[in-house]
Each structure stands twice: as structure tokens, then as C-alpha cells.
Amino acid sequence: MSEKAVMDIEFIDQQQLLTFDFARLQQLAASVLAAHQITQAEIHVLLVDNPTIHAMNVAHLEHDFPTDVITFPLNDSDQQPPDYPLEAEIVISTEMAAEMAGEAGWSAEEETTLYLVHSLLHLCGFDDLTEDAQREMRQRELEMLQHLGMKPSETDTRFQGL
């Protein structure tokens, strides 16, 4: 018997700065997960401003600053994919994306997409706590972005040397 792929990816737009094609983002997220053998998922993605993500960063991680994205895996340790659906909440600051986009050389929507891919890769087991892990994460981000038809600017230092 084969598993049926069930991807429930919901976007909750709590910001006013940017507009998105949510169907496209859902397809993109499902594609990233499928590339990592995740066939079942229930993920809520909150799009927020800097004050909101700052407050969440303080409350949940004790970091007193706004950030780009926070990933909250929700699965119990004994209920992990592939035997159970991946459950998570992702919080993305579109305001941070707008601030960083010019420096990165692409649109705020593309920067937001990068944050989504980054968060999904965390959920798929990638980490960025060491220099080697950061390089591996950036390489995988680049591969996923290219697979999705996106190409970071040559001026984006995050991807130089990959």
C-alpha cells in the first residue's frame, strides 16, 4: 500500500507590506518537502512585521531582536516523518525581507521565498549552527531555489563561492 501525499500548507497573512501568490508559495513549499521525502505535512506559515517577530523571538528564544524567520517544529520526538505527518509553524518577517532584498539584489518577495525555503530545510533536518553546516544549508538553499526557477543575484554574498 502506498502513502498518499497530503500537504496542508496554510499561509496566515498578518502583514500589510507585501502581496503574495499563496497558491504558488504552497506549491513551492510542497516541492521542497517532496524533494526531501516528506510526503505528509501540516504547516502554518505566518507572515508578520518586525515588531511581531521580535516579540516572538523574545518570548520563545530569548533573543531581543527582530529576525528573518523562526521555525517551530511541532512533532513529538516519537512521532516523526515519514511515519507521521510533519507538523510545524513558521513565522516570517516580510519587513525584514524588504530590508534585506535590496542588499541581496532581488525582490522582497524572493527574499521571503528564501526564508521559507530556509525554514523548510530546517524541518527536513538541515542545520546552520556551524560554519560547515551553514555552507551545506546555503548550498541546499541554492539548489532548491534553482529548482524553483529562482537565481540569487551575483552580488548576494550569502551564496558566493558555492
Backbone torsions as a table, in degrees:
resi	resn	phi	psi	omega
1	MET	NA	132.0	-179.3
2	SER	-96.3	151.0	178.7
3	GLU	-74.9	140.4	174.4
4	LYS	-90.5	130.1	179.4
5	ALA	-74.0	120.9	177.0
6	VAL	-126.2	107.8	-179.9
7	MET	-113.0	105.8	176.5
8	ASP	-106.1	96.1	-177.5
9	ILE	-118.8	111.4	-174.8
10	GLU	-112.3	133.4	176.8
11	PHE	-103.6	131.4	178.9
12	ILE	-117.5	107.0	-172.0
13	ASP	-91.9	104.6	-179.3
14	GLN	-111.9	22.7	-178.6
15	GLN	-127.1	165.4	-176.0
16	GLN	-117.8	-4.8	-168.9
17	LEU	-77.2	-43.4	-173.0
18	LEU	-125.3	157.4	173.2
19	THR	-116.0	148.4	-173.9
20	PHE	-134.6	154.5	169.4
21	ASP	-91.8	95.3	-173.7
22	PHE	-67.7	-31.3	176.7
23	ALA	-63.1	-41.7	177.9
24	ARG	-64.1	-44.3	179.5
25	LEU	-63.9	-37.2	176.9
26	GLN	-63.7	-43.5	178.0
27	GLN	-63.4	-42.5	178.4
28	LEU	-59.7	-48.3	-179.4
29	ALA	-62.0	-44.0	179.2
30	ALA	-62.6	-37.0	178.9
31	SER	-65.4	-44.2	178.3
32	VAL	-62.3	-45.0	-179.8
33	LEU	-64.6	-44.3	-179.7
34	ALA	-62.2	-35.0	178.1
35	ALA	-64.6	-16.6	179.8
36	HIS	-114.8	25.3	175.0
37	GLN	62.3	25.9	173.0
38	ILE	-95.3	112.5	-175.7
39	THR	-106.9	-12.0	179.0
40	GLN	-133.7	130.6	-179.1
41	ALA	-155.1	148.0	169.1
42	GLU	-130.9	105.5	-173.4
43	ILE	-129.4	132.9	173.0
44	HIS	-108.6	128.7	179.6
45	VAL	-114.8	115.6	178.1
46	LEU	-97.4	127.3	175.1
47	LEU	-103.2	119.7	-170.7
48	VAL	-134.5	178.2	175.5
49	ASP	-97.6	176.3	-178.2
50	ASN	-62.0	-44.3	179.2
51	PRO	-59.5	-36.9	-179.4
52	THR	-68.4	-46.5	-179.1
53	ILE	-70.0	-31.1	175.7
54	HIS	-61.2	-47.9	179.2
55	ALA	-61.4	-40.3	178.4
56	MET	-68.1	-37.1	179.2
57	ASN	-64.4	-40.3	176.7
58	VAL	-67.2	-49.1	-174.6
59	ALA	-65.2	-39.7	-172.3
60	HIS	-102.0	-28.8	-175.6
61	LEU	-120.1	-5.0	-178.3
62	GLU	58.6	35.4	175.0
63	HIS	-108.6	118.6	-173.3
64	ASP	-92.4	63.1	177.3
65	PHE	-164.0	155.6	173.7
66	PRO	-71.3	155.5	178.9
67	THR	-138.7	176.1	-177.1
68	ASP	-81.3	-46.2	-175.7
69	VAL	-152.1	144.0	173.5
70	ILE	-126.2	133.8	-179.1
71	THR	-112.6	127.5	178.2
72	PHE	-117.4	95.9	173.5
73	PRO	-68.9	137.2	-175.2
74	LEU	-113.6	-6.7	-179.9
75	ASN	-67.3	140.9	169.3
76	ASP	-67.6	153.2	-176.4
77	SER	-59.9	-26.2	-179.4
78	ASP	-96.1	8.1	-179.3
79	GLN	-131.4	65.4	-175.5
80	GLN	-103.2	154.3	172.5
81	PRO	-61.7	151.6	8.4
82	PRO	-89.1	-3.2	-177.8
83	ASP	-72.6	-23.9	-179.7
84	TYR	-130.5	153.1	176.3
85	PRO	-62.7	143.2	173.5
86	LEU	-70.0	127.4	178.4
87	GLU	-120.9	131.8	-177.2
88	ALA	-162.3	161.5	168.1
89	GLU	-124.5	138.1	179.3
90	ILE	-123.7	133.7	177.5
91	VAL	-119.5	123.4	-177.2
92	ILE	-121.4	132.5	174.5
93	SER	-90.7	108.8	176.7
94	THR	-71.9	-25.8	176.5
95	GLU	-66.0	-42.7	176.4
96	MET	-63.9	-40.7	178.3
97	ALA	-60.2	-41.9	179.2
98	ALA	-65.2	-38.6	178.8
99	GLU	-66.5	-39.6	-174.8
100	MET	-85.5	-21.3	-173.1
101	ALA	-59.6	-43.9	-179.4
102	GLY	-61.4	-43.0	178.1
103	GLU	-63.7	-35.6	-178.7
104	ALA	-80.6	-17.9	177.3
105	GLY	83.8	27.6	175.8
106	TRP	-149.9	-176.7	-173.4
107	SER	-76.5	161.3	176.7
108	ALA	-63.9	-32.7	177.5
109	GLU	-66.3	-39.8	177.5
110	GLU	-67.6	-38.6	177.4
111	GLU	-64.3	-40.4	176.2
112	THR	-61.6	-40.7	177.7
113	THR	-61.6	-41.6	175.7
114	LEU	-57.6	-44.2	179.6
115	TYR	-62.0	-38.8	177.8
116	LEU	-64.8	-46.7	178.4
117	VAL	-60.2	-44.7	179.5
118	HIS	-57.3	-47.5	-179.0
119	SER	-64.4	-42.9	178.8
120	LEU	-62.7	-37.7	177.2
121	LEU	-64.5	-37.5	173.4
122	HIS	-57.7	-44.8	-179.2
123	LEU	-66.0	-24.3	178.6
124	CYS	-88.7	3.6	174.5
125	GLY	107.3	-1.9	177.8
126	PHE	-80.7	150.8	-179.0
127	ASP	-133.6	166.2	179.0
128	ASP	-141.0	35.9	-176.6
129	LEU	-86.2	-20.2	177.2
130	THR	-119.1	166.0	180.0
131	GLU	-61.3	-43.5	178.3
132	ASP	-63.9	-42.4	179.0
133	ALA	-65.7	-37.6	177.2
134	GLN	-62.3	-43.7	179.8
135	ARG	-63.5	-42.6	178.2
136	GLU	-64.2	-41.4	178.7
137	MET	-63.2	-46.9	-179.8
138	ARG	-62.3	-40.1	178.5
139	GLN	-61.6	-44.1	-179.4
140	ARG	-68.8	-38.4	174.9
141	GLU	-57.6	-47.2	-179.3
142	LEU	-59.7	-45.4	178.5
143	GLU	-60.2	-44.5	-179.4
144	MET	-66.5	-43.1	179.1
145	LEU	-61.5	-43.6	179.1
146	GLN	-64.6	-40.4	176.6
147	HIS	-59.2	-32.7	-178.9
148	LEU	-88.3	3.7	177.6
149	GLY	85.3	17.0	179.7
150	MET	-110.5	146.7	178.6
151	LYS	-135.6	118.8	176.5
152	PRO	-61.4	151.6	177.5
153	SER	-64.1	148.8	176.9
154	GLU	-64.8	-18.2	179.0
155	THR	-86.4	-6.8	-179.5
156	ASP	-76.1	104.7	-174.3
157	THR	-66.0	-18.9	-179.5
158	ARG	-63.9	-25.5	-175.2
159	PHE	-111.9	3.5	-179.4
160	GLN	-68.4	140.3	178.5
161	GLY	84.6	4.7	178.4
162	LEU	-96.1	NA	NA
